[in-house]
Amino acid sequence: MAETVRVYEVGPRDGLQNEATAIPTATKARFIDLLAAAGLREIEATSFVEPRAIPQLADADSLLTGLTRAPGVRYPVLVPNMRGMDRAEAAGADALAVFTAATDAFTTANIGMTVEASLAAFAPVLERAGQLGWWRRGYVSTAFGCPYTGRVEPAQAVEVGRRLLDLGVDEVCFGDTIGVGVPSQVGPLTDLAIAAGIPLERIAFHFHDTRGTALANVAAGLEAGVRCFDSSAGGTGGCPYAPGAAGNLATEDLIYFLDASGWESGVSLDGVLTAARFIADALGRPLASKVGQAGGWDPGSGAATGRR
């Protein structure tokens, strides 16, 4: 039997947060509905940051309140502080993520505080979420490299991940924020995290495809035993604080790779392509992912599948 891989969808939050063109709340909700219909069971819906900081997600309260929640689907939201926590709680959230990094330079540019200060800010958020029984995730950005300080040693990223675990997160997600990581780095980071006390089943990876290495890094992660990977339908998203970091791993590319490699995800490639094309149309641009352009492939007939 094929082993199961969790695909954690970040398109509605990370994929859209930097888009300059305002996207209607109803369009975002439809995008999320299509992702759930495709079989995705973890969809990061929005972010409760200060609305002036990320105008595209200023409608987080109304989006989450009005969202039709599919059975068995988790809809985490990004929560930066207790103000955001209060909003998320009022909007009916029941899962969250907090976001720090492996370097002070990046957290200062991203959220205006050091790593240590960010952990202090997250502590009451995670405590409150725990009291409410919410699922909690912690991101360690720039786990492989920082746009301001260069190479990041794995131990530096792992230490931040361990601190997040101590604060109560259920999962630690290591992010290759600027897309500089290569497969030979993935296994050692995973091994070091396990040695530091982060259980393998609570480790996830968020690879950017900036330099074309995301799927190779996923393969290395699978070999290391990791079974959760982030992706964004259509490959949308990037990081405004990391020059050149555009391009999350496209969900359709990840699903094609997993399907063809014998892994089970429970996600329909055709369904993801429908969602990816929907949001690409809403953004007014063609779908740029590899599988989005070529479609899937039926090994029985040799024909491309899922093409428009």
C-alpha positions as CSV (number, residue, x, y, z in Angstrom):
1,M,0.0,0.0,0.0
2,A,1.1,3.5,-0.8
3,E,2.2,5.7,2.1
4,T,0.2,8.8,2.8
5,V,1.6,12.3,2.4
6,R,-0.1,15.3,3.8
7,V,-0.4,18.3,1.4
8,Y,-0.8,21.5,3.3
9,E,-2.3,24.1,1.0
10,V,-1.1,27.7,1.5
11,G,-2.5,29.4,-1.6
12,P,-5.4,31.4,-0.1
13,R,-3.0,33.0,2.5
14,D,0.7,32.8,1.3
15,G,-0.3,32.7,-2.3
16,L,-2.5,35.8,-2.3
17,Q,-1.1,38.0,0.4
18,N,1.3,39.9,-1.9
19,E,-1.0,40.4,-4.8
20,A,-1.5,44.1,-5.5
21,T,-4.9,43.7,-7.2
22,A,-7.7,43.5,-4.7
23,I,-9.4,40.1,-4.8
24,P,-13.1,40.0,-3.7
25,T,-13.8,38.0,-0.5
26,A,-16.3,35.9,-2.5
27,T,-13.6,34.9,-4.9
28,K,-11.3,33.9,-2.1
29,A,-14.0,31.8,-0.6
30,R,-14.8,30.1,-3.9
31,F,-11.1,29.4,-4.3
32,I,-11.0,27.7,-0.8
33,D,-14.2,25.7,-1.7
34,L,-12.6,24.4,-4.9
35,L,-9.4,23.4,-3.0
36,A,-11.5,21.5,-0.5
37,A,-13.5,19.8,-3.3
38,A,-10.2,18.7,-4.8
39,G,-9.5,16.7,-1.6
40,L,-7.2,19.0,0.2
41,R,-7.7,18.6,4.0
42,E,-5.5,21.4,5.3
43,I,-6.1,24.8,3.7
44,E,-4.4,27.9,5.3
45,A,-7.3,30.3,4.7
46,T,-6.1,33.8,5.7
47,S,-4.0,35.9,8.1
48,F,-5.1,38.0,11.1
49,V,-2.2,40.5,10.7
50,E,-2.7,44.2,10.9
51,P,-4.9,45.0,7.9
52,R,-2.7,48.0,6.9
53,A,0.3,45.7,6.7
54,I,-1.2,43.2,4.3
55,P,-4.2,44.9,2.6
56,Q,-5.0,41.9,0.5
57,L,-6.0,39.9,3.6
58,A,-7.8,42.8,5.4
59,D,-11.0,40.8,5.0
60,A,-9.9,38.0,7.2
61,D,-12.7,38.4,9.6
62,S,-15.5,38.4,7.0
63,L,-13.9,35.6,5.0
64,L,-13.5,33.2,7.9
65,T,-16.9,34.0,9.3
66,G,-18.7,33.4,6.0
67,L,-16.6,30.3,5.0
68,T,-18.5,27.1,4.3
69,R,-16.4,24.5,6.1
70,A,-16.2,21.1,4.5
71,P,-16.3,18.1,6.9
72,G,-12.8,16.9,7.8
73,V,-11.0,20.0,6.5
74,R,-8.8,22.1,8.7
75,Y,-8.6,25.8,7.9
76,P,-5.6,27.3,9.8
77,V,-5.1,31.0,10.0
78,L,-1.9,33.0,10.6
79,V,-1.9,34.8,13.9
80,P,1.0,37.2,14.8
81,N,0.0,38.4,18.2
82,M,-2.8,38.6,20.8
83,R,-4.7,41.3,18.8
84,G,-4.8,38.9,15.9
85,M,-5.7,36.1,18.3
86,D,-8.7,38.0,19.5
87,R,-9.9,38.6,16.0
88,A,-9.3,35.0,15.0
89,E,-11.2,33.7,18.0
90,A,-14.2,36.0,17.3
91,A,-14.3,34.9,13.6
92,G,-14.5,31.3,14.6
93,A,-11.0,29.9,13.9
94,D,-10.0,26.6,15.4
95,A,-6.5,26.2,14.0
96,L,-3.6,28.6,13.7
97,A,0.0,29.1,12.6
98,V,2.6,31.5,14.0
99,F,5.5,32.7,11.9
100,T,9.1,33.4,12.9
101,A,12.5,32.7,11.3
102,A,16.0,31.4,11.9
103,T,17.6,34.9,11.7
104,D,17.0,38.2,13.5
105,A,17.7,40.0,10.3
106,F,14.7,38.4,8.6
107,T,12.3,38.6,11.5
108,T,13.2,42.3,11.9
109,A,12.4,43.0,8.2
110,N,9.3,40.8,8.2
111,I,7.6,41.4,11.6
112,G,9.7,44.2,13.2
113,M,11.2,42.2,16.0
114,T,14.0,39.7,16.8
115,V,13.5,36.0,16.9
116,E,13.5,36.0,20.7
117,A,10.9,38.8,20.8
118,S,8.7,37.0,18.3
119,L,8.7,33.9,20.5
120,A,7.8,36.0,23.5
121,A,4.9,37.5,21.5
122,F,3.7,34.0,20.3
123,A,3.8,32.5,23.8
124,P,0.4,33.9,25.0
125,V,-1.1,33.2,21.5
126,L,-0.2,29.6,21.6
127,E,-1.2,29.3,25.3
128,R,-4.7,30.7,24.5
129,A,-5.0,28.5,21.4
130,G,-4.1,25.5,23.5
131,Q,-6.7,26.3,26.1
132,L,-9.3,26.4,23.3
133,G,-8.1,23.1,21.9
134,W,-6.9,24.5,18.6
135,W,-4.4,22.8,16.4
136,R,-1.2,24.9,16.3
137,R,1.7,25.2,13.8
138,G,4.9,27.1,14.0
139,Y,6.9,28.3,10.9
140,V,10.6,28.6,10.9
141,S,11.4,30.8,7.9
142,T,14.8,31.1,6.2
143,A,15.7,27.7,7.5
144,F,18.2,27.2,4.6
145,G,19.3,30.7,3.8
146,C,18.5,34.4,4.6
147,P,18.5,37.2,2.1
148,Y,20.3,39.5,4.6
149,T,22.8,37.2,6.3
150,G,23.4,34.4,3.8
151,R,23.7,30.7,4.7
152,V,21.8,29.5,7.8
153,E,23.3,26.6,9.7
154,P,20.8,23.8,10.3
155,A,21.3,24.0,14.1
156,Q,20.2,27.6,14.1
157,A,16.9,26.7,12.4
158,V,16.4,23.6,14.5
159,E,16.9,25.6,17.8
160,V,14.1,28.0,16.8
161,G,11.9,25.0,15.9
162,R,12.6,23.3,19.3
163,R,11.6,26.6,21.0
164,L,8.3,26.6,19.1
165,L,7.7,23.0,20.2
166,D,8.4,24.0,23.8
167,L,5.7,26.7,23.4
168,G,3.1,24.1,22.4
169,V,3.0,23.9,18.6
170,D,1.7,20.6,17.2
171,E,3.9,20.9,14.1
172,V,7.1,22.7,13.1
173,C,7.4,23.7,9.5
174,F,10.9,24.6,8.2
175,G,10.7,27.0,5.3
176,D,13.1,27.6,2.4
177,T,11.9,31.1,2.1
178,I,14.2,32.3,-0.7
179,G,14.5,29.0,-2.5
180,V,18.2,28.4,-2.0
181,G,18.0,24.9,-0.4
182,V,19.1,21.8,-2.2
183,P,18.3,18.1,-1.5
184,S,21.6,17.3,0.2
185,Q,20.6,19.8,3.0
186,V,17.1,18.4,3.7
187,G,18.1,15.1,5.3
188,P,20.7,16.6,7.6
189,L,18.3,19.3,8.8
190,T,15.6,16.6,9.5
191,D,18.1,14.4,11.3
192,L,19.2,17.3,13.5
193,A,15.7,18.3,14.3
194,I,14.9,14.7,15.4
195,A,18.0,14.6,17.5
196,A,17.0,17.9,19.1
197,G,13.7,16.4,20.2
198,I,11.3,17.3,17.4
199,P,9.4,14.1,16.5
200,L,9.6,13.2,12.8
201,E,5.8,13.1,12.5
202,R,5.7,16.8,13.7
203,I,8.1,18.1,11.0
204,A,6.9,19.7,7.8
205,F,8.7,21.5,5.0
206,H,7.7,24.6,3.0
207,F,9.9,24.8,-0.2
208,H,9.9,27.7,-2.6
209,D,10.7,26.9,-6.2
210,T,12.6,30.1,-6.9
211,R,15.6,28.2,-8.3
212,G,13.8,25.1,-9.5
213,T,14.7,22.8,-6.6
214,A,11.4,22.4,-4.7
215,L,10.4,19.0,-6.0
216,A,13.9,17.6,-5.6
217,N,13.8,18.9,-2.0
218,V,10.4,17.2,-1.5
219,A,12.0,13.9,-2.7
220,A,14.8,14.3,-0.2
221,G,12.3,15.1,2.5
222,L,10.3,11.9,1.7
223,E,13.5,9.9,1.9
224,A,14.2,11.4,5.3
225,G,10.8,10.3,6.5
226,V,8.9,13.6,6.4
227,R,5.3,13.3,5.3
228,C,4.0,16.8,5.2
229,F,4.8,19.4,2.6
230,D,3.3,22.8,1.8
231,S,2.3,24.0,-1.6
232,S,0.2,26.7,-3.3
233,A,-2.3,26.0,-6.1
234,G,-1.0,27.7,-9.3
235,G,2.4,28.3,-7.7
236,T,1.3,31.7,-6.5
237,G,3.0,33.6,-3.7
238,G,6.4,34.5,-2.5
239,C,7.8,36.7,0.2
240,P,7.9,40.5,0.0
241,Y,10.8,40.7,2.5
242,A,13.0,38.3,0.5
243,P,14.1,39.7,-2.8
244,G,13.7,37.2,-5.6
245,A,11.6,34.7,-3.5
246,A,8.6,34.5,-5.8
247,G,7.2,31.1,-6.4
248,N,5.8,28.6,-4.0
249,L,5.8,25.0,-5.1
250,A,2.7,24.6,-7.2
251,T,0.2,22.1,-5.6
252,E,-0.6,20.6,-9.0
253,D,3.1,19.9,-9.6
254,L,3.4,18.3,-6.2
255,I,0.3,16.1,-6.6
256,Y,1.5,14.9,-10.0
257,F,4.9,14.0,-8.5
258,L,3.3,12.2,-5.6
259,D,0.8,10.3,-7.7
260,A,3.4,9.2,-10.3
261,S,5.8,8.2,-7.5
262,G,3.3,6.0,-5.8
263,W,2.5,8.2,-2.8
264,E,-1.1,8.6,-1.6
265,S,-2.4,12.1,-0.8
266,G,-6.1,11.9,-1.3
267,V,-6.0,14.9,-3.6
268,S,-7.4,15.0,-7.1
269,L,-5.0,16.5,-9.6
270,D,-7.9,17.5,-11.9
271,G,-9.6,19.2,-8.9
272,V,-6.4,21.1,-8.0
273,L,-6.0,22.2,-11.7
274,T,-9.6,23.5,-11.6
275,A,-8.8,25.6,-8.5
276,A,-5.5,26.8,-9.9
277,R,-7.1,27.9,-13.1
278,F,-9.8,29.7,-11.2
279,I,-7.4,31.8,-9.2
280,A,-5.2,32.4,-12.2
281,D,-8.2,33.8,-14.0
282,A,-9.1,35.9,-11.0
283,L,-5.6,37.3,-11.0
284,G,-5.8,38.0,-14.7
285,R,-2.8,35.9,-15.8
286,P,-2.2,32.5,-17.3
287,L,-1.4,29.5,-15.2
288,A,2.4,29.2,-15.1
289,S,3.0,26.0,-13.3
290,K,4.5,23.1,-15.2
291,V,1.6,20.7,-14.8
292,G,-0.8,23.6,-15.2
293,Q,0.6,24.1,-18.7
294,A,1.1,20.4,-19.7
295,G,-1.6,18.7,-17.7
296,G,-1.3,15.4,-16.1
297,W,-0.5,12.2,-17.9
298,D,-2.3,8.9,-18.3
299,P,0.3,6.1,-18.4
300,G,-2.2,3.7,-19.8
301,S,-3.0,5.7,-22.9
302,G,-0.1,8.1,-23.1
303,A,-2.5,11.1,-23.2
304,A,-2.3,14.3,-21.3
305,T,-5.1,14.8,-18.8
306,G,-6.7,17.7,-17.1
307,R,-5.9,20.2,-19.8
308,R,-8.2,23.1,-20.5
